[in-house]
Amino acid sequence: MRHRLTGTYRKLYRHFGPQGWWPASTPFEVMVGAILTQNTSWQNVERAIAHLKKARSLSLKAMMRLSEKKLARLIRPAGYYNIKARRLKNFLRFIQVRFGGSLQRMGRVETKRLRRELLGVNGIGPETADSILLYAFSRPVFVVDAYTRRWTARHGLAAPDALYEDLQKMFMEGLPADTALFNEYHALIVRLGKDYCRKTQEKCAACPIHDEKC
């Protein structure tokens, strides 16, 4: 499995090049983006982030001061804006209560413990928690998303209904525990899913890993 996973990574990297993911100016922006990107495209998230920046509300203190209703209006482009505003508020309260509003203190917590605590926040699931750990705190945690699930199922690496934890374990046991590698690999899988391994109208013949089992 290690050989298969590393071989695929090399092919994807040669084809697409570095992806420069996650596109954010601060760790807090990563966290907000990880929640906003649930069930929507990144293009919509970028629009919502731009609204927050324009309103000078893309910081922990500034966002805490916003009412949930005002926050929902600002993040409207991301879709499900009332739900996501509530989830963001839950997350902000978690940081405030658990860490006194300090991202530095939050970042000093051991990875497994912090992951458990993140998963205890209403509205944060495994993918969102792991995105925060990997991209905001540079922890070697592999993020599994719909693109990962689609590619691994189509190429016989995992069952279509494989559990999130099992898919994550496959990558984390099959690859070196390297934050930069996990970061780039996940970004390349997203790119693969968007350009070739689509849900419909897939482009298998042109895919950079078309020679692998599919």
N, CA, C and O of each residue as an XYZ file, in Angstrom:
856
protein
N       0.828     -1.210      0.000
C       0.000      0.000      0.000
C       0.864      1.262      0.000
O       0.560      2.239     -0.684
N       1.959      1.220      0.791
C       2.850      2.392      0.827
C       3.364      2.721     -0.569
O       3.387      3.886     -0.965
N       3.773      1.706     -1.310
C       4.296      1.915     -2.663
C       3.218      2.503     -3.564
O       3.490      3.402     -4.360
N       1.991      1.995     -3.439
C       0.878      2.476     -4.273
C       0.562      3.935     -3.957
O       0.383      4.745     -4.866
N       0.495      4.265     -2.683
C       0.144      5.624     -2.282
C       1.229      6.633     -2.661
O       0.932      7.726     -3.142
N       2.483      6.256     -2.441
C       3.567      7.183     -2.785
C       3.697      7.327     -4.302
O       4.015      8.407     -4.800
N       3.453      6.243     -5.031
C       3.516      6.306     -6.485
C       2.449      7.226     -7.051
O       2.713      8.009     -7.963
N       1.247      7.128     -6.509
C       0.161      8.003     -6.944
C       0.485      9.455     -6.637
O       0.247     10.343     -7.455
N       1.026      9.683     -5.457
C       1.387     11.057     -5.077
C       2.378     11.649     -6.081
O       2.209     12.786     -6.522
N       3.396     10.893     -6.438
C       4.413     11.396     -7.377
C       3.789     11.729     -8.730
O       4.115     12.751     -9.333
N       2.893     10.867     -9.202
C       2.237     11.119    -10.491
C       1.396     12.387    -10.438
O       1.434     13.207    -11.356
N       0.640     12.542     -9.365
C      -0.213     13.722     -9.231
C       0.617     14.991     -9.107
O       0.281     16.024     -9.686
N       1.695     14.903     -8.356
C       2.546     16.083     -8.165
C       3.218     16.490     -9.472
O       3.319     17.675     -9.789
N       3.671     15.495    -10.223
C       4.301     15.804    -11.523
C       3.290     16.440    -12.477
O       3.629     17.343    -13.243
N       2.066     15.968    -12.424
C       1.041     16.458    -13.348
C       0.516     17.844    -12.963
O       0.392     18.722    -13.817
N       0.209     18.035    -11.685
C      -0.432     19.285    -11.250
C       0.529     20.315    -10.663
O       0.269     21.516    -10.729
N       1.644     19.845    -10.084
C       2.538     20.764     -9.385
C       1.989     21.116     -8.012
O       0.898     20.672     -7.652
N       2.728     21.907     -7.238
C       2.277     22.278     -5.880
C       1.002     23.100     -5.918
O       0.826     23.952     -6.789
N       0.116     22.839     -4.970
C      -1.205     23.463     -4.968
C      -1.323     24.691     -4.064
O      -2.268     25.467     -4.209
N      -0.387     24.882     -3.138
C      -0.422     26.061     -2.281
C      -1.659     26.122     -1.400
O      -2.247     27.187     -1.212
N      -2.049     24.978     -0.864
C      -3.259     24.883     -0.058
C      -2.875     24.760      1.411
O      -1.937     24.023      1.716
N      -3.527     25.421      2.312
C      -4.824     26.067      2.317
C      -4.642     27.555      2.053
O      -3.781     28.160      2.692
N      -5.393     28.185      1.155
C      -5.224     29.611      0.875
C      -5.830     30.482      1.970
O      -7.035     30.733      1.971
N      -5.000     30.941      2.896
C      -5.480     31.787      4.000
C      -4.311     32.590      4.548
O      -3.154     32.182      4.442
N      -4.630     33.730      5.132
C      -3.598     34.621      5.674
C      -3.233     34.295      7.114
O      -2.119     34.585      7.550
N      -4.164     33.695      7.859
C      -3.942     33.406      9.278
C      -4.533     32.047      9.628
O      -5.397     31.549      8.906
N      -4.081     31.435     10.729
C      -4.692     30.187     11.183
C      -6.190     30.338     11.458
O      -6.963     29.415     11.200
N      -6.596     31.484     11.973
C      -8.014     31.689     12.249
C      -8.824     31.689     10.961
O      -9.942     31.174     10.931
N      -8.276     32.256      9.910
C      -8.967     32.243      8.615
C      -9.125     30.812      8.112
O     -10.142     30.474      7.507
N      -8.121     29.971      8.361
C      -8.217     28.561      7.994
C      -9.389     27.913      8.726
O     -10.186     27.195      8.122
N      -9.488     28.170     10.024
C     -10.541     27.566     10.836
C     -11.924     27.981     10.349
O     -12.821     27.150     10.210
N     -12.085     29.269     10.091
C     -13.366     29.768      9.591
C     -13.675     29.137      8.237
O     -14.802     28.704      7.994
N     -12.688     29.085      7.365
C     -12.887     28.488      6.045
C     -13.242     27.017      6.120
O     -14.035     26.529      5.314
N     -12.663     26.299      7.085
C     -12.944     24.873      7.235
C     -14.409     24.635      7.588
O     -14.997     23.637      7.170
N     -14.990     25.541      8.350
C     -16.413     25.428      8.697
C     -17.290     25.893      7.539
O     -18.315     25.277      7.248
N     -16.895     26.966      6.885
C     -17.701     27.501      5.780
C     -17.731     26.573      4.577
O     -18.711     26.571      3.832
N     -16.690     25.791      4.370
C     -16.610     24.974      3.159
C     -17.465     23.717      3.232
O     -17.550     22.973      2.255
N     -18.096     23.469      4.366
C     -18.987     22.317      4.479
C     -20.135     22.441      3.464
O     -20.882     23.419      3.468
N     -20.254     21.442      2.610
C     -21.362     21.367      1.633
C     -21.428     22.541      0.662
O     -22.517     22.950      0.261
N     -20.290     23.080      0.286
C     -20.288     24.128     -0.729
C     -18.943     24.151     -1.436
O     -18.008     23.461     -1.030
N     -18.848     24.945     -2.492
C     -17.601     25.051     -3.246
C     -16.680     26.081     -2.592
O     -17.127     26.961     -1.857
N     -15.389     25.948     -2.877
C     -14.437     26.894     -2.305
C     -14.660     28.299     -2.868
O     -14.398     29.287     -2.183
N     -15.128     28.391     -4.076
C     -15.409     29.704     -4.669
C     -16.427     30.468     -3.822
O     -16.291     31.675     -3.620
N     -17.432     29.771     -3.333
C     -18.429     30.412     -2.473
C     -17.832     30.810     -1.132
O     -18.172     31.852     -0.572
N     -16.942     29.972     -0.627
C     -16.269     30.293      0.634
C     -15.430     31.560      0.475
O     -15.424     32.420      1.355
N     -14.733     31.670     -0.634
C     -13.905     32.857     -0.877
C     -14.746     34.128     -0.860
O     -14.310     35.161     -0.351
N     -15.939     34.050     -1.410
C     -16.822     35.216     -1.409
C     -17.251     35.572      0.013
O     -17.300     36.746      0.381
N     -17.558     34.554      0.803
C     -17.951     34.791      2.189
C     -16.786     35.359      2.994
O     -16.972     36.276      3.794
N     -15.590     34.822      2.785
C     -14.392     35.320      3.473
C     -14.151     36.780      3.100
O     -13.796     37.594      3.953
N     -14.343     37.105      1.828
C     -14.152     38.486      1.371
C     -15.121     39.430      2.078
O     -14.747     40.548      2.433
N     -16.358     38.991      2.286
C     -17.340     39.807      3.012
C     -16.894     40.033      4.454
O     -17.018     41.138      4.981
N     -16.379     38.991      5.083
C     -15.907     39.115      6.465
C     -14.725     40.077      6.558
O     -14.633     40.878      7.488
N     -13.831     39.988      5.587
C     -12.676     40.882      5.586
C     -13.106     42.333      5.370
O     -12.600     43.245      6.024
N     -14.036     42.532      4.452
C     -14.506     43.881      4.172
C     -15.165     44.503      5.405
O     -15.059     45.707      5.640
N     -15.843     43.665      6.184
C     -16.503     44.127      7.407
C     -15.546     44.149      8.598
O     -15.950     44.445      9.722
N     -14.273     43.832      8.340
C     -13.245     43.769      9.391
C     -13.677     42.850     10.523
O     -13.531     43.170     11.703
N     -14.209     41.709     10.136
C     -14.741     40.757     11.114
C     -14.063     39.398     11.054
O     -14.575     38.422     11.603
N     -12.914     39.329     10.390
C     -12.232     38.048     10.279
C     -11.129     37.918     11.340
O      -9.960     37.686     11.031
N     -11.544     38.075     12.580
C     -10.674     37.818     13.729
C     -11.558     37.289     14.834
O     -12.771     37.500     14.825
N     -10.957     36.608     15.779
C     -11.732     36.006     16.853
C     -12.544     37.052     17.618
O     -13.744     36.875     17.832
N     -11.897     38.130     18.025
C     -12.581     39.157     18.815
C     -13.682     39.846     18.020
O     -14.779     40.070     18.530
N     -13.384     40.179     16.768
C     -14.370     40.880     15.945
C     -15.583     39.998     15.663
O     -16.721     40.466     15.692
N     -15.333     38.728     15.393
C     -16.440     37.827     15.086
C     -17.274     37.536     16.336
O     -18.487     37.350     16.242
N     -16.638     37.498     17.486
C     -17.376     37.302     18.741
C     -18.368     38.433     18.976
O     -19.440     38.225     19.545
N     -18.000     39.631     18.531
C     -18.863     40.803     18.751
C     -20.081     40.819     17.829
O     -21.071     41.492     18.114
N     -20.005     40.081     16.730
C     -21.128     40.054     15.782
C     -22.290     39.259     16.352
O     -22.094     38.258     17.040
N     -23.485     39.706     16.064
C     -24.655     38.883     16.382
C     -24.681     37.720     15.398
O     -24.098     37.797     14.316
N     -25.351     36.660     15.775
C     -25.451     35.511     14.887
C     -26.151     35.900     13.588
O     -25.803     35.406     12.515
N     -27.133     36.781     13.690
C     -27.872     37.239     12.508
C     -26.969     38.020     11.557
O     -27.023     37.819     10.344
N     -26.135     38.916     12.106
C     -25.224     39.709     11.271
C     -24.164     38.798     10.643
O     -23.804     38.964      9.478
N     -23.678     37.852     11.415
C     -22.688     36.910     10.890
C     -23.280     36.107      9.734
O     -22.620     35.886      8.719
N     -24.513     35.680      9.896
C     -25.180     34.915      8.834
C     -25.282     35.724      7.551
O     -25.093     35.183      6.462
N     -25.578     37.010      7.667
C     -25.666     37.863      6.471
C     -24.309     37.957      5.763
O     -24.236     37.921      4.535
N     -23.255     38.077      6.541
C     -21.923     38.225      5.951
C     -21.466     36.954      5.225
O     -20.791     37.030      4.198
N     -21.833     35.802      5.758
C     -21.358     34.541      5.166
C     -22.387     33.935      4.215
O     -22.260     32.775      3.825
N     -23.383     34.693      3.847
C     -24.464     34.189      2.995
C     -23.965     33.464      1.731
O     -24.540     32.436      1.371
N     -22.912     33.961      1.041
C     -22.475     33.269     -0.182
C     -22.062     31.813      0.032
O     -22.066     31.029     -0.917
N     -21.708     31.443      1.254
C     -21.252     30.073      1.520
C     -22.400     29.075      1.627
O     -22.163     27.872      1.741
N     -23.638     29.556      1.590
C     -24.777     28.658      1.678
C     -25.014     28.155      3.101
O     -24.112     28.170      3.939
N     -26.242     27.711      3.357
C     -26.608     27.234      4.697
C     -26.114     28.220      5.756
O     -25.609     27.825      6.807
N     -26.270     29.497      5.459
C     -25.609     30.537      6.246
C     -26.109     30.627      7.681
O     -25.330     30.956      8.576
N     -27.386     30.345      7.928
C     -27.875     30.367      9.308
C     -27.261     29.235     10.128
O     -26.867     29.427     11.278
N     -27.186     28.063      9.522
C     -26.583     26.906     10.190
C     -25.095     27.153     10.431
O     -24.580     26.885     11.516
N     -24.418     27.663      9.416
C     -22.980     27.874      9.540
C     -22.651     29.003     10.507
O     -21.620     28.955     11.179
N     -23.505     30.015     10.588
C     -23.299     31.085     11.571
C     -23.397     30.505     12.979
O     -22.611     30.856     13.859
N     -24.361     29.620     13.185
C     -24.514     28.968     14.487
C     -23.296     28.107     14.802
O     -22.816     28.096     15.936
N     -22.799     27.392     13.807
C     -21.620     26.538     14.020
C     -20.382     27.371     14.323
O     -19.577     27.007     15.181
N     -20.232     28.488     13.618
C     -19.106     29.374     13.897
C     -19.187     29.929     15.314
O     -18.177     30.002     16.014
N     -20.372     30.315     15.732
C     -20.555     30.831     17.088
C     -20.244     29.751     18.131
O     -19.638     30.038     19.163
N     -20.657     28.521     17.861
C     -20.320     27.409     18.763
C     -18.809     27.262     18.881
O     -18.272     27.070     19.972
N     -18.144     27.355     17.754
C     -16.687     27.202     17.718
C     -16.001     28.353     18.448
O     -15.048     28.133     19.195
N     -16.473     29.562     18.238
C     -15.896     30.723     18.913
C     -16.060     30.617     20.426
O     -15.144     30.945     21.180
N     -17.221     30.161     20.864
C     -17.447     29.983     22.308
C     -16.516     28.921     22.876
O     -16.011     29.059     23.990
N     -16.294     27.875     22.114
C     -15.359     26.820     22.528
C     -13.967     27.401     22.756
O     -13.339     27.125     23.778
N     -13.485     28.195     21.820
C     -12.153     28.790     21.958
C     -12.119     29.746     23.158
O     -11.143     29.785     23.907
N     -13.181     30.499     23.322
C     -13.232     31.475     24.411
C     -13.273     30.785     25.778
O     -12.526     31.148     26.687
N     -14.140     29.802     25.910
C     -14.314     29.130     27.205
C     -13.143     28.210     27.520
O     -12.625     28.220     28.637
N     -12.729     27.425     26.549
C     -11.683     26.401     26.796
C     -10.289     27.002     26.836
O      -9.442     26.546     27.604
N     -10.037     28.024     26.016
C      -8.671     28.540     25.892
C      -8.556     30.029     26.193
O      -7.525     30.641     25.915
N      -9.591     30.604     26.749
C      -9.551     32.024     27.072
C      -9.381     32.893     25.850
O      -8.824     33.988     25.934
N      -9.861     32.411     24.702
C      -9.754     33.167     23.456
C      -8.366     33.165     22.848
O      -8.087     33.963     21.953
N      -7.493     32.291     23.311
C      -6.104     32.261     22.828
C      -5.868     31.093     21.876
O      -5.948     29.931     22.275
N      -5.580     31.408     20.626
C      -5.241     30.360     19.663
C      -3.884     29.760     19.979
O      -3.621     28.604     19.645
N      -3.014     30.539     20.624
C      -1.713     30.027     21.025
C      -1.875     28.909     22.057
O      -1.231     27.864     21.959
N      -2.736     29.137     23.040
C      -3.002     28.097     24.032
C      -3.650     26.883     23.389
O      -3.335     25.743     23.730
N      -4.538     27.130     22.477
C      -5.197     26.041     21.751
C      -4.161     25.205     21.003
O      -4.245     23.977     20.973
N      -3.193     25.877     20.406
C      -2.177     25.202     19.617
C      -1.178     24.411     20.433
O      -0.378     23.664     19.870
N      -1.206     24.557     21.744
C      -0.273     23.808     22.598
C      -0.850     22.467     23.066
O      -0.156     21.671     23.697
N      -2.115     22.230     22.751
C      -2.762     20.983     23.168
C      -2.325     19.843     22.255
O      -2.214     20.018     21.042
N      -2.082     18.690     22.837
C      -1.663     17.494     22.097
C      -2.713     17.132     21.039
O      -3.911     17.313     21.257
N      -2.260     16.628     19.914
C      -3.115     16.434     18.740
C      -4.354     15.585     19.004
O      -5.465     16.007     18.684
N      -4.188     14.408     19.576
C      -5.340     13.526     19.783
C      -6.361     14.154     20.726
O      -7.570     14.038     20.525
N      -5.852     14.817     21.752
C      -6.766     15.452     22.698
C      -7.510     16.612     22.039
O      -8.717     16.767     22.221
N      -6.783     17.424     21.273
C      -7.416     18.555     20.611
C      -8.448     18.076     19.599
O      -9.505     18.689     19.451
N      -8.150     16.998     18.910
C      -9.116     16.450     17.945
C     -10.395     16.019     18.654
O     -11.495     16.305     18.181
N     -10.257     15.334     19.782
C     -11.438     14.918     20.543
C     -12.265     16.126     20.976
O     -13.494     16.101     20.917
N     -11.582     17.180     21.409
C     -12.298     18.368     21.865
C     -12.988     19.082     20.704
O     -14.106     19.577     20.851
N     -12.323     19.132     19.560
C     -12.947     19.748     18.385
C     -14.200     18.984     17.968
O     -15.216     19.582     17.612
N     -14.115     17.666     18.016
C     -15.265     16.851     17.625
C     -16.420     16.995     18.615
O     -17.556     16.635     18.303
N     -16.133     17.515     19.795
C     -17.170     17.757     20.773
C     -17.925     19.050     20.542
O     -18.929     19.306     21.208
N     -17.458     19.875     19.606
C     -18.133     21.132     19.280
C     -19.241     20.852     18.285
O     -19.001     20.255     17.236
N     -20.453     21.277     18.605
C     -21.589     21.035     17.727
C     -21.351     21.653     16.345
O     -21.103     22.853     16.227
N     -21.428     20.825     15.311
C     -21.242     21.307     13.945
C     -19.870     21.021     13.368
O     -19.615     21.325     12.203
N     -18.974     20.435     14.170
C     -17.642     20.098     13.670
C     -17.505     18.580     13.617
O     -17.531     17.898     14.641
N     -17.356     18.068     12.387
C     -17.163     16.642     12.179
C     -15.703     16.324     11.915
O     -14.856     17.213     11.996
N     -15.391     15.071     11.602
C     -14.002     14.651     11.398
C     -13.249     15.441     10.328
O     -12.109     15.850     10.549
N     -13.878     15.658      9.169
C     -13.179     16.369      8.093
C     -12.839     17.799      8.501
O     -11.731     18.270      8.246
N     -13.780     18.489      9.129
C     -13.532     19.863      9.565
C     -12.475     19.908     10.657
O     -11.576     20.748     10.619
N     -12.577     19.009     11.630
C     -11.596     18.961     12.719
C     -10.198     18.688     12.177
O      -9.232     19.333     12.584
N     -10.094     17.738     11.266
C      -8.781     17.384     10.725
C      -8.214     18.485      9.834
O      -7.000     18.679      9.780
N      -9.086     19.200      9.141
C      -8.626     20.340      8.333
C      -8.032     21.416      9.238
O      -7.009     22.015      8.903
N      -8.663     21.661     10.372
C      -8.151     22.638     11.331
C      -6.797     22.180     11.871
O      -5.858     22.971     11.965
N      -6.704     20.903     12.223
C      -5.453     20.370     12.774
C      -4.312     20.440     11.754
O      -3.204     20.869     12.077
N      -4.597     20.015     10.528
C      -3.556     19.980      9.499
C      -3.166     21.361      9.017
O      -1.985     21.707      8.996
N      -4.152     22.149      8.632
C      -3.858     23.412      7.952
C      -3.691     24.614      8.881
O      -2.980     25.558      8.535
N      -4.324     24.599     10.041
C      -4.168     25.728     10.966
C      -3.054     25.494     11.969
O      -2.367     26.431     12.374
N      -2.872     24.209     12.379
C      -1.887     23.910     13.421
C      -0.744     23.025     12.946
O       0.096     22.612     13.747
N      -0.705     22.731     11.649
C       0.406     21.964     11.048
C       0.642     20.627     11.740
O       1.784     20.236     11.982
N      -0.446     19.930     12.056
C      -0.328     18.604     12.658
C      -0.399     17.549     11.549
O      -1.157     17.716     10.593
N       0.377     16.468     11.663
C       0.366     15.421     10.638
C      -0.885     14.549     10.731
O      -0.824     13.405     11.181
N      -2.010     15.100     10.304
C      -3.295     14.404     10.315
C      -3.837     14.436      8.893
O      -3.960     15.511      8.306
N      -4.160     13.286      8.334
C      -4.621     13.247      6.945
C      -6.115     13.550      6.870
O      -6.916     12.962      7.597
N      -6.476     14.467      5.992
C      -7.875     14.869      5.814
C      -8.522     14.011      4.731
O      -7.993     13.886      3.626
N      -9.654     13.430      5.055
C     -10.421     12.626      4.100
C     -11.673     13.399      3.707
O     -12.399     13.891      4.570
N     -11.922     13.505      2.421
C     -13.125     14.194      1.955
C     -13.813     13.376      0.873
O     -13.425     12.238      0.607
N     -14.829     13.951      0.254
C     -15.590     13.228     -0.769
C     -14.717     12.866     -1.969
O     -14.915     11.817     -2.582
N     -13.760     13.716     -2.305
C     -12.855     13.418     -3.422
C     -11.984     12.200     -3.094
O     -11.754     11.347     -3.951
N     -11.511     12.128     -1.870
C     -10.698     10.990     -1.430
C     -11.509      9.705     -1.508
O     -11.039      8.689     -2.021
N     -12.722      9.765     -0.997
C     -13.591      8.586     -0.990
C     -13.883      8.112     -2.425
O     -13.867      6.912     -2.697
N     -14.146      9.043     -3.326
C     -14.471      8.692     -4.715
C     -13.276      8.040     -5.402
O     -13.417      7.009     -6.060
N     -12.099      8.645     -5.250
C     -10.910      8.116     -5.911
C     -10.526      6.741     -5.363
O     -10.257      5.823     -6.139
N     -10.499      6.587     -4.044
C     -10.088      5.298     -3.458
C     -11.081      4.194     -3.818
O     -10.682      3.043     -3.996
N     -12.362      4.526     -3.926
C     -13.356      3.514     -4.288
C     -13.205      3.108     -5.755
O     -13.239      1.922     -6.083
N     -13.039      4.092     -6.628
C     -12.943      3.795     -8.060
C     -11.668      3.035     -8.417
O     -11.639      2.281     -9.390
N     -10.632      3.234     -7.637
C      -9.357      2.573     -7.925
C      -9.097      1.354     -7.049
O      -7.978      0.845     -6.996
N     -10.125      0.894     -6.371
C     -10.022     -0.349     -5.627
C      -9.195     -0.292     -4.363
O      -8.765     -1.329     -3.857
N      -8.966      0.890     -3.849
C      -8.180      1.017     -2.624
C      -9.047      0.855     -1.381
O      -8.546      0.484     -0.319
N     -10.321      1.125     -1.502
C     -11.231      1.026     -0.366
C     -12.657      0.854     -0.872
O     -12.966      1.162     -2.023
N     -13.509      0.362     -0.001
C     -14.923      0.196     -0.357
C     -15.600      1.561     -0.408
O     -15.201      2.474      0.316
N     -16.613      1.714     -1.248
C     -17.312      3.003     -1.346
C     -17.899      3.468     -0.017
O     -18.022      4.668      0.227
N     -18.261      2.512      0.842
C     -18.861      2.863      2.128
C     -17.872      2.746      3.287
O     -18.280      2.609      4.440
N     -16.586      2.799      2.988
C     -15.563      2.708      4.039
C     -15.729      3.837      5.047
O     -16.084      4.957      4.679
N     -15.477      3.546      6.302
C     -15.581      4.553      7.345
C     -14.483      5.602      7.200
O     -13.387      5.310      6.721
N     -14.793      6.819      7.617
C     -13.803      7.901      7.576
C     -12.519      7.462      8.264
O     -11.426      7.644      7.727
N     -12.653      6.882      9.456
C     -11.482      6.496     10.239
C     -10.632      5.451      9.523
O      -9.406      5.476      9.623
N     -11.278      4.530      8.799
C     -10.532      3.496      8.087
C      -9.769      4.082      6.903
O      -8.626      3.701      6.651
N     -10.392      5.003      6.181
C      -9.709      5.658      5.069
C      -8.516      6.477      5.582
O      -7.427      6.438      5.009
N      -8.742      7.206      6.654
C      -7.665      8.010      7.227
C      -6.511      7.118      7.685
O      -5.345      7.434      7.451
N      -6.840      6.016      8.332
C      -5.819      5.082      8.812
C      -4.983      4.534      7.661
O      -3.772      4.359      7.797
N      -5.632      4.263      6.524
C      -4.913      3.746      5.359
C      -3.814      4.711      4.927
O      -2.696      4.291      4.629
N      -4.129      5.987      4.893
C      -3.136      6.982      4.485
C      -2.083      7.204      5.567
O      -0.892      7.301      5.268
N      -2.516      7.284      6.805
C      -1.583      7.614      7.871
C      -0.643      6.463      8.211
O       0.455      6.688      8.719
N      -1.068      5.232      7.934
C      -0.175      4.085      8.125
C       0.639      3.788      6.869
O       1.694      3.158      6.941
N       0.147      4.244      5.720
C       0.834      3.965      4.463
C       1.796      5.045      4.026
O       2.508      4.874      3.036
N       1.833      6.153      4.742
C       2.707      7.272      4.392
C       3.483      7.742      5.613
O       3.042      7.526      6.742
N       4.630      8.382      5.407
C       5.356      8.970      6.541
C       4.504     10.049      7.202
O       3.747     10.749      6.528
N       4.629     10.180      8.514
C       3.859     11.195      9.249
C       4.472     12.565      9.008
O       5.197     13.097      9.848
N       4.168     13.121      7.850
C       4.772     14.370      7.407
C       3.675     15.380      7.082
O       2.870     15.159      6.176
N       3.646     16.478      7.814
C       2.594     17.484      7.638
C       2.566     18.034      6.215
O       1.498     18.152      5.616
N       3.734     18.371      5.674
C       3.791     18.942      4.327
C       3.277     17.946      3.289
O       2.590     18.328      2.342
N       3.616     16.663      3.472
C       3.157     15.621      2.551
C       1.640     15.468      2.629
O       0.972     15.411      1.596
N       1.096     15.403      3.830
C      -0.350     15.262      3.993
C      -1.079     16.468      3.404
O      -2.121     16.328      2.763
N      -0.524     17.631      3.627
C      -1.092     18.868      3.091
C      -1.172     18.806      1.570
O      -2.234     19.014      0.984
N      -0.039     18.520      0.941
C       0.018     18.518     -0.518
C      -0.788     17.383     -1.125
O      -1.448     17.561     -2.149
N      -0.734     16.224     -0.496
C      -1.456     15.066     -1.028
C      -2.961     15.334     -1.037
O      -3.636     15.085     -2.036
N      -3.471     15.833      0.062
C      -4.902     16.130      0.122
C      -5.294     17.148     -0.942
O      -6.309     16.983     -1.618
N      -4.493     18.198     -1.093
C      -4.779     19.223     -2.095
C      -4.752     18.641     -3.509
O      -5.567     19.020     -4.350
N      -3.828     17.729     -3.770
C      -3.740     17.107     -5.088
C      -4.939     16.198     -5.365
O      -5.412     16.120     -6.499
N      -5.425     15.516     -4.335
C      -6.607     14.675     -4.497
C      -7.826     15.537     -4.829
O      -8.655     15.162     -5.658
N      -7.924     16.688     -4.175
C      -9.021     17.618     -4.473
C      -8.940     18.061     -5.931
O      -9.947     18.093     -6.638
N      -7.742     18.399     -6.367
C      -7.546     18.831     -7.757
C      -7.904     17.699     -8.724
O      -8.545     17.935     -9.748
N      -7.493     16.483     -8.401
C      -7.825     15.326     -9.222
C      -9.342     15.160     -9.331
O      -9.876     14.915    -10.413
N     -10.023     15.298     -8.196
C     -11.467     15.136     -8.181
C     -12.194     16.201     -8.969
O     -13.216     15.923     -9.598
N     -11.680     17.411     -8.944
C     -12.325     18.500     -9.673
C     -12.075     18.420    -11.174
O     -12.964     18.711    -11.973
N     -10.867     18.026    -11.552
C     -10.504     18.063    -12.970
C     -10.782     16.765    -13.723
O     -11.109     16.794    -14.909
N     -10.654     15.631    -13.041
C     -10.770     14.351    -13.738
C     -11.741     13.371    -13.078
O     -12.684     12.904    -13.717
N     -11.511     13.062    -11.810
C     -12.299     12.031    -11.129
C     -13.582     12.646    -10.579
O     -13.813     12.680     -9.370
N     -14.402     13.126    -11.497
C     -15.630     13.820    -11.120
C     -16.725     12.840    -10.739
O     -16.659     11.651    -11.052
N     -17.734     13.365    -10.055
C     -18.864     12.531     -9.673
C     -19.598     12.046    -10.916
O     -20.004     10.886    -10.994
N     -19.766     12.943    -11.893
C     -20.327     12.588    -13.194
C     -19.427     13.195    -14.265
O     -18.645     14.104    -13.987
N     -19.541     12.694    -15.472
C     -18.717     13.169    -16.597
C     -17.223     13.112    -16.253
O     -16.465     14.045    -16.518
N     -16.833     11.988    -15.658
C     -15.426     11.801    -15.309
C     -14.572     11.696    -16.572
O     -15.054     11.301    -17.634
N     -13.306     12.055    -16.436
C     -12.380     12.045    -17.571
C     -11.287     11.005    -17.344
O     -10.113     11.344    -17.197
N     -11.684      9.753    -17.319
C     -10.763      8.687    -16.982
C      -9.605      8.534    -17.975
O      -8.465      8.315    -17.565
N      -9.889      8.647    -19.272
C      -8.855      8.433    -20.277
C      -7.731      9.457    -20.179
O      -6.578      9.140    -20.471
N      -8.051     10.670    -19.775
C      -7.049     11.738    -19.681
C      -6.441     11.848    -18.298
O      -5.524     12.643    -18.092
N      -6.930     11.070    -17.346
C      -6.496     11.174    -15.948
C      -5.015     10.832    -15.805
O      -4.545      9.882    -16.431
N      -4.277     11.579    -15.001
C      -2.833     11.319    -14.832
C      -2.530      9.986    -14.148
O      -1.384      9.537    -14.169
N      -3.534      9.342    -13.539
C      -3.304      8.027    -12.942
C      -4.240      6.990    -13.586
O      -4.679      6.039    -12.940
N      -4.529      7.203    -14.872
C      -5.461      6.302    -15.570
C      -4.919      4.882    -15.688
O      -5.692      3.942    -15.877
N      -3.594      4.712    -15.578
C      -3.006      3.378    -15.721
C      -3.174      2.540    -14.460
O      -2.879      1.345    -14.474
N      -3.642      3.142    -13.372
C      -3.891      2.389    -12.168
C      -5.274      1.760    -12.258
O      -6.101      2.176    -13.070
N      -5.521      0.763    -11.429
C      -6.790      0.056    -11.451
C      -7.955      1.007    -11.266
O      -7.943      1.838    -10.359
N      -8.952      0.893    -12.111
C     -10.126      1.779    -12.010
C     -11.389      1.001    -12.390
O     -12.487      1.559    -12.372
